[in-house]
Amino acid sequence: MEEKKDEREENKRDEGESEEKRAKTVLGIFSREQFIMLCVGVGLLLLLTVITVTSVLLTMNSGSGGSETVVSFPTDGDMLEFLLQNGEIQEKDGLYATWYHAANSKAEMNKALESK
C-alpha cells in the first residue's frame, strides 16, 4: 500500500516538474529567453529590410525624376560656351555668369595666376 502511495507522490512530482517545464517554454520548443532573442532578431531583420527597400526605391525614383542632361565639359573648353549650351546664360557674355575661384594657399593662387 505504501508503495502505491510513494508511486503516486512520485508521479505527482514528475507531473509538477513537467508542467513547470512546459510553462517555461514557448511553443514547446524555445525557452523564454530564446524566444525573446528570436523576436528581437526577426524585428531587426524586418527593420533592415524596410530601410533597404525604402532607400532603393527613393534612389531609383530620384534618379529618373528629371529630364536634365548633363553636358560634359572638356578641361580646355570654353566656359561661356558650356554655360550657353546648358541654358545657364542667354548669350555669350561673361557678365551673365557668376564666377568662383578658390585656392588652398596664397602660393597656389599665385602659381595659378602666373600659369598660362
ZIRAJO-V273939 format. One record per pair of residues at least 12 apart in sequence whose ideal C-beta (glycine too) atoms are under 6 Angstrom apart, sorted by the first residue. I is the first residue (numbers start at 0). J is the second residue. If there is no record, write none. Layout:
BEGIN
I,J  I,J
END
This chain:
BEGIN
70,84  70,85  79,91  82,96
END
